[in-house]
Amino acid sequence: MATEIIFPKIGFSMTEGQIAEWTFGEGEEVTEGECLFLLEADKSTNEVEAPASGILRIAVPEGETVQVGTIVGMIE
C-alpha cells in the first residue's frame, strides 16, 4: 500500500513553504527515517524524513511553494 508524503507544518503560524531540494530522485528506493526533502519556510530550512520505506514518487517539483497538508509525493 502506498504512503502519502504530506507537506508538514513546522512553525505555529506556518501556512505554506517551499520544497528546496529532493534528496532522492523519482523512482529511487528510500528507507523510513531518511531525509526526503528540504523544506524552506520563514527563512529556515528543515529536513523532512520519509514516513515509510519503498519507491519514491514525486508529485511536487523542487522550488514550488505549497500549502501545509498538501500531498507532495508517495512512497510505494
Backbone bond lengths (Angstrom), bond angles and torsions (degrees), N, CA, C in turn:
res aa  C-N    CA-C-N  psi(-1)  N-CA   C-N-CA  omega(-1)  CA-C   N-CA-C  phi
1 M - - - 1.448 - - 1.534 109.26 -
2 A 1.318 117.07 139.58 1.458 122.30 -178.67 1.529 111.13 -76.98
3 T 1.333 115.21 147.29 1.459 122.53 177.39 1.522 108.51 -112.39
4 E 1.320 117.26 127.70 1.458 121.84 178.30 1.525 110.35 -73.88
5 I 1.321 115.81 142.17 1.466 122.17 172.67 1.520 105.53 -103.43
6 I 1.311 116.30 111.57 1.459 122.98 -175.30 1.524 109.60 -100.80
7 F 1.335 116.97 134.58 1.463 121.35 176.39 1.524 107.56 -68.61
8 P 1.346 117.66 116.92 1.469 120.81 -171.73 1.535 114.28 -83.51
9 K 1.310 113.81 162.30 1.461 121.46 173.31 1.522 106.82 -96.44
10 I 1.332 117.11 117.15 1.460 121.84 -176.82 1.530 111.65 -93.66
11 G 1.318 117.16 -45.95 1.460 121.30 -179.09 1.516 111.42 -107.42
12 F 1.319 116.14 162.26 1.461 122.16 -177.09 1.531 112.16 -56.99
13 S 1.326 117.02 -42.69 1.462 120.44 -175.33 1.526 113.54 -99.45
14 M 1.308 117.16 6.65 1.463 120.90 -177.28 1.530 111.51 -68.14
15 T 1.344 116.20 129.37 1.465 120.88 177.22 1.524 112.08 -119.89
16 E 1.349 116.37 -21.05 1.459 120.75 179.04 1.520 109.31 -153.72
17 G 1.316 115.07 166.99 1.456 120.95 178.51 1.511 108.88 -163.93
18 Q 1.310 115.65 -173.08 1.454 121.02 -175.68 1.523 110.09 -130.20
19 I 1.323 115.72 142.01 1.462 120.30 172.44 1.521 105.83 -83.19
20 A 1.333 115.80 105.62 1.466 120.48 -177.40 1.521 110.97 -74.97
21 E 1.340 116.66 -38.56 1.464 120.46 -177.22 1.520 110.58 -163.13
22 W 1.337 116.66 132.15 1.462 121.70 168.19 1.520 106.24 -83.76
23 T 1.320 118.27 132.65 1.458 120.86 -179.27 1.525 112.22 -90.07
24 F 1.325 117.02 -8.48 1.458 123.66 173.79 1.520 107.31 -128.63
25 G 1.316 116.10 155.52 1.449 120.62 179.13 1.519 112.13 -96.32
26 E 1.323 115.10 166.29 1.462 122.45 176.37 1.534 109.81 -52.94
27 G 1.331 115.91 129.38 1.457 120.81 176.60 1.512 115.63 85.18
28 E 1.337 117.57 -3.06 1.467 119.64 178.68 1.526 110.43 -81.41
29 E 1.319 114.32 154.19 1.457 120.55 178.28 1.525 110.01 -84.50
30 V 1.334 115.80 133.77 1.469 121.51 178.56 1.527 108.65 -123.19
31 T 1.321 114.76 157.78 1.461 121.85 178.02 1.518 109.07 -115.11
32 E 1.311 116.56 139.03 1.461 121.75 178.86 1.531 110.08 -49.58
33 G 1.333 116.62 131.56 1.458 122.13 178.51 1.517 114.51 96.13
34 E 1.350 117.69 -16.48 1.467 120.06 177.01 1.527 109.72 -73.13
35 C 1.323 116.20 152.71 1.465 121.16 177.38 1.529 108.83 -68.82
36 L 1.338 116.01 121.31 1.465 121.84 179.47 1.526 112.26 -91.23
37 F 1.335 115.07 -46.45 1.458 118.97 179.89 1.520 111.12 -153.46
38 L 1.335 114.57 161.81 1.459 121.36 176.29 1.521 108.17 -99.60
39 L 1.305 115.57 128.53 1.455 123.81 -178.35 1.514 108.63 -104.29
40 E 1.324 117.03 128.02 1.468 121.37 175.49 1.515 109.26 -110.17
41 A 1.328 115.34 128.63 1.465 121.46 177.44 1.514 108.54 -159.08
42 D 1.314 115.88 140.69 1.470 121.40 177.23 1.525 112.27 48.93
43 K 1.314 116.40 43.78 1.462 123.65 176.72 1.520 114.02 61.97
44 S 1.335 116.47 25.48 1.461 120.56 174.33 1.526 108.48 -129.77
45 T 1.317 115.86 156.36 1.463 121.49 178.41 1.525 108.43 -121.94
46 N 1.330 115.84 132.06 1.462 121.59 -178.44 1.519 110.12 -130.57
47 E 1.330 116.13 148.06 1.457 121.48 175.23 1.518 109.14 -85.81
48 V 1.337 116.21 139.43 1.458 121.74 175.03 1.521 107.26 -114.36
49 E 1.332 115.77 125.12 1.464 121.42 -175.22 1.527 112.45 -88.53
50 A 1.312 115.03 153.93 1.470 121.68 176.69 1.528 109.69 -67.17
51 P 1.331 117.87 130.04 1.466 120.88 179.67 1.529 113.10 -80.09
52 A 1.345 116.89 -9.70 1.461 121.50 -178.62 1.526 108.90 -159.28
53 S 1.312 116.58 172.78 1.463 121.97 175.61 1.521 109.31 -101.17
54 G 1.340 115.98 147.09 1.457 119.98 177.74 1.518 111.26 152.85
55 I 1.326 115.93 -156.99 1.461 123.12 -178.12 1.522 109.48 -96.55
56 L 1.339 116.39 129.92 1.462 122.51 -176.57 1.523 111.56 -81.77
57 R 1.325 115.81 131.70 1.468 123.79 172.14 1.529 106.76 -121.92
58 I 1.330 116.84 116.80 1.465 122.51 -175.85 1.526 110.11 -92.58
59 A 1.336 116.56 129.03 1.464 121.93 178.91 1.528 112.06 -105.65
60 V 1.332 117.37 -27.13 1.462 122.01 -178.17 1.528 108.63 -121.98
61 P 1.332 117.95 122.71 1.469 120.55 -177.35 1.524 113.23 -74.23
62 E 1.322 115.24 164.25 1.470 121.66 175.27 1.522 109.66 -57.99
63 G 1.333 115.22 146.39 1.459 120.81 175.60 1.512 114.83 86.59
64 E 1.320 117.69 -7.36 1.460 120.63 -178.67 1.526 110.78 -89.24
65 T 1.330 115.98 137.08 1.460 121.97 177.01 1.527 108.35 -87.77
66 V 1.330 116.28 132.69 1.466 121.31 -178.15 1.530 110.95 -134.10
67 Q 1.307 115.36 157.92 1.456 122.29 177.54 1.532 109.91 -79.82
68 V 1.311 116.89 148.26 1.463 122.26 173.75 1.532 108.11 -55.56
69 G 1.317 117.30 136.99 1.455 121.95 178.94 1.517 114.56 92.98
70 T 1.339 117.54 -6.18 1.455 121.85 179.12 1.532 110.75 -71.64
71 I 1.318 116.91 140.14 1.459 121.44 174.30 1.533 107.34 -77.91
72 V 1.337 117.29 115.59 1.467 121.48 -176.93 1.520 112.39 -102.45
73 G 1.320 117.03 -8.33 1.452 121.27 179.02 1.512 110.78 179.69
74 M 1.336 113.79 -178.42 1.479 121.15 179.08 1.520 108.32 -138.22
75 I 1.311 115.63 154.55 1.460 121.62 170.24 1.512 106.31 -119.44
76 E 1.323 115.19 119.19 1.468 120.30 -177.74 1.511 111.27 -99.05
